[in-house]
Amino acid sequence: MNIEADVEEDGTVTIQVPKRYRGKRVRVSIQEADDQAASAQWSKLSEVLDGLDQLGTHGRSHPQIIDEIRRFREGS
């Protein structure tokens, strides 16, 4: 599971974890955010959705789905 967090100027990180981890010891791995990796994920998602467009198996277009996903992520 990956959780993104902002680090305060004093180095403090506060995150909310799912209930199943509360009271347990967990390992935290720190990586700098990589905007290129996120861009690559969007690119891969676009390829998959383009394939769905060609199959005609859903009621929304590729741009509509991408727009809905972005709005969902921004609202979270």
N, CA, C and O atoms as CSV, one atom per row, in Angstrom:
chain,resi,resn,atom,element,x,y,z
A,1,MET,N,N,0.854,-1.171,0.000
A,1,MET,CA,C,0.000,0.000,0.000
A,1,MET,C,C,0.896,1.229,0.000
A,1,MET,O,O,1.857,1.305,0.766
A,2,ASN,N,N,0.586,2.172,-0.845
A,2,ASN,CA,C,1.302,3.442,-0.885
A,2,ASN,C,C,0.400,4.546,-0.370
A,2,ASN,O,O,-0.768,4.636,-0.748
A,3,ILE,N,N,0.947,5.381,0.490
A,3,ILE,CA,C,0.226,6.543,1.003
A,3,ILE,C,C,1.122,7.744,0.772
A,3,ILE,O,O,2.279,7.752,1.194
A,4,GLU,N,N,0.594,8.753,0.108
A,4,GLU,CA,C,1.366,9.966,-0.104
A,4,GLU,C,C,1.106,10.919,1.049
A,4,GLU,O,O,-0.016,11.017,1.546
A,5,ALA,N,N,2.159,11.626,1.476
A,5,ALA,CA,C,2.035,12.557,2.591
A,5,ALA,C,C,2.946,13.752,2.349
A,5,ALA,O,O,3.954,13.654,1.650
A,6,ASP,N,N,2.574,14.873,2.938
A,6,ASP,CA,C,3.426,16.057,2.907
A,6,ASP,C,C,4.255,16.077,4.182
A,6,ASP,O,O,3.768,15.726,5.257
A,7,VAL,N,N,5.501,16.486,4.055
A,7,VAL,CA,C,6.390,16.570,5.202
A,7,VAL,C,C,6.466,18.039,5.619
A,7,VAL,O,O,6.744,18.912,4.796
A,8,GLU,N,N,6.217,18.305,6.908
A,8,GLU,CA,C,6.296,19.674,7.434
A,8,GLU,C,C,7.747,20.143,7.437
A,8,GLU,O,O,8.661,19.325,7.328
A,9,GLU,N,N,7.964,21.440,7.560
A,9,GLU,CA,C,9.311,22.007,7.573
A,9,GLU,C,C,10.160,21.423,8.703
A,9,GLU,O,O,11.381,21.341,8.570
A,10,ASP,N,N,9.541,21.018,9.807
A,10,ASP,CA,C,10.291,20.444,10.933
A,10,ASP,C,C,10.522,18.940,10.764
A,10,ASP,O,O,11.097,18.300,11.645
A,11,GLY,N,N,10.076,18.370,9.633
A,11,GLY,CA,C,10.286,16.961,9.362
A,11,GLY,C,C,9.169,16.052,9.837
A,11,GLY,O,O,9.276,14.831,9.717
A,12,THR,N,N,8.102,16.619,10.372
A,12,THR,CA,C,6.988,15.835,10.886
A,12,THR,C,C,6.083,15.367,9.751
A,12,THR,O,O,5.739,16.133,8.851
A,13,VAL,N,N,5.706,14.082,9.817
A,13,VAL,CA,C,4.766,13.507,8.863
A,13,VAL,C,C,3.619,12.907,9.668
A,13,VAL,O,O,3.842,12.111,10.581
A,14,THR,N,N,2.399,13.289,9.329
A,14,THR,CA,C,1.229,12.716,9.985
A,14,THR,C,C,0.351,12.111,8.905
A,14,THR,O,O,0.001,12.775,7.929
A,15,ILE,N,N,-0.009,10.825,9.088
A,15,ILE,CA,C,-0.860,10.161,8.115
A,15,ILE,C,C,-1.972,9.412,8.829
A,15,ILE,O,O,-1.839,9.059,10.001
A,16,GLN,N,N,-3.042,9.175,8.137
A,16,GLN,CA,C,-4.153,8.368,8.625
A,16,GLN,C,C,-4.052,7.020,7.923
A,16,GLN,O,O,-4.058,6.959,6.693
A,17,VAL,N,N,-3.958,5.944,8.692
A,17,VAL,CA,C,-3.852,4.614,8.100
A,17,VAL,C,C,-5.162,3.862,8.277
A,17,VAL,O,O,-5.937,4.182,9.178
A,18,PRO,N,N,-5.424,2.868,7.433
A,18,PRO,CA,C,-6.631,2.060,7.578
A,18,PRO,C,C,-6.677,1.366,8.950
A,18,PRO,O,O,-5.636,1.113,9.556
A,19,LYS,N,N,-7.864,1.070,9.421
A,19,LYS,CA,C,-8.060,0.482,10.747
A,19,LYS,C,C,-7.255,-0.793,10.956
A,19,LYS,O,O,-6.782,-1.050,12.063
A,20,ARG,N,N,-7.094,-1.594,9.905
A,20,ARG,CA,C,-6.406,-2.879,10.074
A,20,ARG,C,C,-4.955,-2.726,10.525
A,20,ARG,O,O,-4.369,-3.690,11.018
A,21,TYR,N,N,-4.354,-1.531,10.367
A,21,TYR,CA,C,-2.973,-1.311,10.775
A,21,TYR,C,C,-2.852,-0.672,12.152
A,21,TYR,O,O,-1.748,-0.590,12.691
A,22,ARG,N,N,-3.937,-0.227,12.724
A,22,ARG,CA,C,-3.875,0.464,14.009
A,22,ARG,C,C,-3.439,-0.488,15.112
A,22,ARG,O,O,-3.931,-1.613,15.210
A,23,GLY,N,N,-2.516,-0.025,15.934
A,23,GLY,CA,C,-1.991,-0.841,17.014
A,23,GLY,C,C,-0.927,-1.837,16.569
A,23,GLY,O,O,-0.442,-2.627,17.379
A,24,LYS,N,N,-0.562,-1.808,15.300
A,24,LYS,CA,C,0.442,-2.731,14.767
A,24,LYS,C,C,1.693,-1.966,14.366
A,24,LYS,O,O,1.664,-0.754,14.153
A,25,ARG,N,N,2.768,-2.691,14.271
A,25,ARG,CA,C,4.016,-2.107,13.798
A,25,ARG,C,C,4.030,-2.209,12.267
A,25,ARG,O,O,3.750,-3.271,11.711
A,26,VAL,N,N,4.349,-1.124,11.606
A,26,VAL,CA,C,4.416,-1.098,10.144
A,26,VAL,C,C,5.770,-0.547,9.718
A,26,VAL,O,O,6.453,0.122,10.494
A,27,ARG,N,N,6.144,-0.832,8.489
A,27,ARG,CA,C,7.384,-0.299,7.941
A,27,ARG,C,C,7.034,0.838,6.997
A,27,ARG,O,O,6.133,0.715,6.166
A,28,VAL,N,N,7.748,1.938,7.130
A,28,VAL,CA,C,7.521,3.097,6.272
A,28,VAL,C,C,8.743,3.265,5.373
A,28,VAL,O,O,9.877,3.321,5.850
A,29,SER,N,N,8.499,3.343,4.084
A,29,SER,CA,C,9.565,3.564,3.120
A,29,SER,C,C,9.366,4.953,2.529
A,29,SER,O,O,8.262,5.312,2.121
A,30,ILE,N,N,10.427,5.718,2.487
A,30,ILE,CA,C,10.315,7.088,1.979
A,30,ILE,C,C,10.960,7.182,0.607
A,30,ILE,O,O,12.115,6.802,0.414
A,31,GLN,N,N,10.185,7.700,-0.343
A,31,GLN,CA,C,10.680,7.950,-1.694
A,31,GLN,C,C,10.223,9.340,-2.093
A,31,GLN,O,O,9.112,9.758,-1.765
A,32,GLU,N,N,11.082,10.049,-2.799
A,32,GLU,CA,C,10.664,11.350,-3.312
A,32,GLU,C,C,9.608,11.137,-4.378
A,32,GLU,O,O,9.695,10.213,-5.187
A,33,ALA,N,N,8.608,12.011,-4.367
A,33,ALA,CA,C,7.536,11.912,-5.366
A,33,ALA,C,C,8.144,12.084,-6.747
A,33,ALA,O,O,8.979,12.959,-6.974
A,34,ASP,N,N,7.712,11.236,-7.658
A,34,ASP,CA,C,8.229,11.258,-9.024
A,34,ASP,C,C,7.074,11.555,-9.966
A,34,ASP,O,O,6.276,10.670,-10.277
A,35,ASP,N,N,6.986,12.795,-10.418
A,35,ASP,CA,C,5.901,13.176,-11.310
A,35,ASP,C,C,5.953,12.407,-12.627
A,35,ASP,O,O,4.919,12.210,-13.264
A,36,GLN,N,N,7.147,11.969,-13.045
A,36,GLN,CA,C,7.255,11.202,-14.276
A,36,GLN,C,C,6.577,9.842,-14.126
A,36,GLN,O,O,5.942,9.357,-15.063
A,37,ALA,N,N,6.710,9.226,-12.948
A,37,ALA,CA,C,6.072,7.925,-12.719
A,37,ALA,C,C,4.563,8.073,-12.781
A,37,ALA,O,O,3.879,7.236,-13.370
A,38,ALA,N,N,4.040,9.133,-12.177
A,38,ALA,CA,C,2.594,9.372,-12.215
A,38,ALA,C,C,2.141,9.599,-13.651
A,38,ALA,O,O,1.082,9.124,-14.061
A,39,SER,N,N,2.942,10.322,-14.401
A,39,SER,CA,C,2.616,10.580,-15.804
A,39,SER,C,C,2.604,9.279,-16.600
A,39,SER,O,O,1.752,9.084,-17.468
A,40,ALA,N,N,3.553,8.389,-16.302
A,40,ALA,CA,C,3.604,7.101,-16.994
A,40,ALA,C,C,2.367,6.267,-16.659
A,40,ALA,O,O,1.840,5.564,-17.521
A,41,GLN,N,N,1.905,6.345,-15.407
A,41,GLN,CA,C,0.705,5.616,-15.018
A,41,GLN,C,C,-0.504,6.134,-15.779
A,41,GLN,O,O,-1.323,5.345,-16.250
A,42,TRP,N,N,-0.624,7.452,-15.905
A,42,TRP,CA,C,-1.739,8.020,-16.667
A,42,TRP,C,C,-1.657,7.595,-18.121
A,42,TRP,O,O,-2.679,7.335,-18.757
A,43,SER,N,N,-0.434,7.523,-18.652
A,43,SER,CA,C,-0.256,7.112,-20.037
A,43,SER,C,C,-0.718,5.670,-20.230
A,43,SER,O,O,-1.401,5.364,-21.208
A,44,LYS,N,N,-0.352,4.790,-19.310
A,44,LYS,CA,C,-0.752,3.389,-19.393
A,44,LYS,C,C,-2.267,3.262,-19.265
A,44,LYS,O,O,-2.893,2.493,-19.994
A,45,LEU,N,N,-2.851,4.014,-18.340
A,45,LEU,CA,C,-4.299,4.005,-18.167
A,45,LEU,C,C,-4.988,4.475,-19.448
A,45,LEU,O,O,-6.012,3.916,-19.842
A,46,SER,N,N,-4.440,5.483,-20.089
A,46,SER,CA,C,-5.004,5.979,-21.343
A,46,SER,C,C,-4.988,4.899,-22.420
A,46,SER,O,O,-5.943,4.768,-23.185
A,47,GLU,N,N,-3.892,4.116,-22.481
A,47,GLU,CA,C,-3.808,3.029,-23.462
A,47,GLU,C,C,-4.917,1.999,-23.233
A,47,GLU,O,O,-5.573,1.553,-24.174
A,48,VAL,N,N,-5.111,1.634,-21.969
A,48,VAL,CA,C,-6.149,0.651,-21.644
A,48,VAL,C,C,-7.521,1.187,-22.029
A,48,VAL,O,O,-8.332,0.474,-22.620
A,49,LEU,N,N,-7.776,2.441,-21.694
A,49,LEU,CA,C,-9.076,3.028,-21.992
A,49,LEU,C,C,-9.294,3.192,-23.499
A,49,LEU,O,O,-10.418,3.069,-23.985
A,50,ASP,N,N,-8.217,3.468,-24.229
A,50,ASP,CA,C,-8.334,3.521,-25.696
A,50,ASP,C,C,-8.791,2.171,-26.232
A,50,ASP,O,O,-9.621,2.106,-27.139
A,51,GLY,N,N,-8.247,1.091,-25.670
A,51,GLY,CA,C,-8.656,-0.247,-26.083
A,51,GLY,C,C,-10.123,-0.486,-25.799
A,51,GLY,O,O,-10.813,-1.110,-26.605
A,52,LEU,N,N,-10.621,0.006,-24.650
A,52,LEU,CA,C,-12.040,-0.138,-24.331
A,52,LEU,C,C,-12.904,0.648,-25.313
A,52,LEU,O,O,-13.974,0.194,-25.718
A,53,ASP,N,N,-12.425,1.835,-25.689
A,53,ASP,CA,C,-13.167,2.632,-26.673
A,53,ASP,C,C,-13.373,1.833,-27.958
A,53,ASP,O,O,-14.451,1.869,-28.552
A,54,GLN,N,N,-12.341,1.118,-28.381
A,54,GLN,CA,C,-12.420,0.346,-29.622
A,54,GLN,C,C,-13.379,-0.827,-29.494
A,54,GLN,O,O,-14.026,-1.214,-30.467
A,55,LEU,N,N,-13.473,-1.397,-28.287
A,55,LEU,CA,C,-14.389,-2.517,-28.087
A,55,LEU,C,C,-15.845,-2.068,-28.005
A,55,LEU,O,O,-16.761,-2.832,-28.312
A,56,GLY,N,N,-16.046,-0.824,-27.590
A,56,GLY,CA,C,-17.405,-0.306,-27.461
A,56,GLY,C,C,-18.212,-1.004,-26.375
A,56,GLY,O,O,-19.418,-1.204,-26.521
A,57,THR,N,N,-17.533,-1.380,-25.271
A,57,THR,CA,C,-18.208,-2.143,-24.217
A,57,THR,C,C,-18.709,-1.293,-23.053
A,57,THR,O,O,-19.226,-1.837,-22.077
A,58,HIS,N,N,-18.567,0.006,-23.135
A,58,HIS,CA,C,-19.016,0.849,-22.023
A,58,HIS,C,C,-19.721,2.087,-22.550
A,58,HIS,O,O,-19.628,2.419,-23.731
A,59,GLY,N,N,-20.430,2.765,-21.650
A,59,GLY,CA,C,-21.237,3.909,-22.066
A,59,GLY,C,C,-20.537,5.251,-22.020
A,59,GLY,O,O,-21.117,6.251,-22.442
A,60,ARG,N,N,-19.299,5.310,-21.518
A,60,ARG,CA,C,-18.582,6.583,-21.434
A,60,ARG,C,C,-17.343,6.535,-22.312
A,60,ARG,O,O,-16.743,5.480,-22.512
A,61,SER,N,N,-16.975,7.691,-22.827
A,61,SER,CA,C,-15.776,7.751,-23.675
A,61,SER,C,C,-14.528,7.813,-22.796
A,61,SER,O,O,-14.596,8.100,-21.601
A,62,HIS,N,N,-13.406,7.538,-23.417
A,62,HIS,CA,C,-12.110,7.591,-22.750
A,62,HIS,C,C,-11.897,8.952,-22.081
A,62,HIS,O,O,-11.554,8.976,-20.899
A,63,PRO,N,N,-12.078,10.081,-22.763
A,63,PRO,CA,C,-11.893,11.382,-22.099
A,63,PRO,C,C,-12.846,11.579,-20.912
A,63,PRO,O,O,-12.456,12.192,-19.918
A,64,GLN,N,N,-14.070,11.080,-20.992
A,64,GLN,CA,C,-15.008,11.212,-19.874
A,64,GLN,C,C,-14.506,10.435,-18.657
A,64,GLN,O,O,-14.584,10.927,-17.531
A,65,ILE,N,N,-13.998,9.235,-18.877
A,65,ILE,CA,C,-13.503,8.417,-17.771
A,65,ILE,C,C,-12.279,9.067,-17.134
A,65,ILE,O,O,-12.191,9.151,-15.909
A,66,ILE,N,N,-11.336,9.528,-17.952
A,66,ILE,CA,C,-10.133,10.195,-17.433
A,66,ILE,C,C,-10.531,11.417,-16.611
A,66,ILE,O,O,-9.984,11.647,-15.532
A,67,ASP,N,N,-11.485,12.203,-17.122
A,67,ASP,CA,C,-11.945,13.393,-16.408
A,67,ASP,C,C,-12.556,13.012,-15.057
A,67,ASP,O,O,-12.293,13.673,-14.052
A,68,GLU,N,N,-13.358,11.965,-15.025
A,68,GLU,CA,C,-13.973,11.517,-13.780
A,68,GLU,C,C,-12.927,11.028,-12.783
A,68,GLU,O,O,-13.038,11.302,-11.588
A,69,ILE,N,N,-11.910,10.307,-13.263
A,69,ILE,CA,C,-10.856,9.831,-12.377
A,69,ILE,C,C,-10.084,10.998,-11.787
A,69,ILE,O,O,-9.796,11.015,-10.590
A,70,ARG,N,N,-9.750,11.969,-12.619
A,70,ARG,CA,C,-9.011,13.144,-12.115
A,70,ARG,C,C,-9.833,13.921,-11.092
A,70,ARG,O,O,-9.300,14.360,-10.073
A,71,ARG,N,N,-11.135,14.095,-11.360
A,71,ARG,CA,C,-11.978,14.805,-10.391
A,71,ARG,C,C,-12.064,14.035,-9.083
A,71,ARG,O,O,-12.074,14.633,-8.007
A,72,PHE,N,N,-12.127,12.713,-9.170
A,72,PHE,CA,C,-12.202,11.868,-7.981
A,72,PHE,C,C,-10.912,12.008,-7.157
A,72,PHE,O,O,-10.963,12.171,-5.938
A,73,ARG,N,N,-9.743,11.943,-7.843
A,73,ARG,CA,C,-8.468,12.049,-7.137
A,73,ARG,C,C,-8.287,13.425,-6.503
A,73,ARG,O,O,-7.768,13.527,-5.392
A,74,GLU,N,N,-8.703,14.468,-7.184
A,74,GLU,CA,C,-8.561,15.822,-6.653
A,74,GLU,C,C,-9.477,16.067,-5.470
A,74,GLU,O,O,-9.164,16.865,-4.586
A,75,GLY,N,N,-10.613,15.378,-5.454
A,75,GLY,CA,C,-11.573,15.541,-4.359
A,75,GLY,C,C,-11.222,14.721,-3.147
A,75,GLY,O,O,-11.773,14.952,-2.071
A,76,SER,N,N,-10.312,13.757,-3.288
A,76,SER,CA,C,-9.961,12.872,-2.163
A,76,SER,C,C,-9.016,13.543,-1.222
A,76,SER,O,O,-8.615,12.948,-0.222
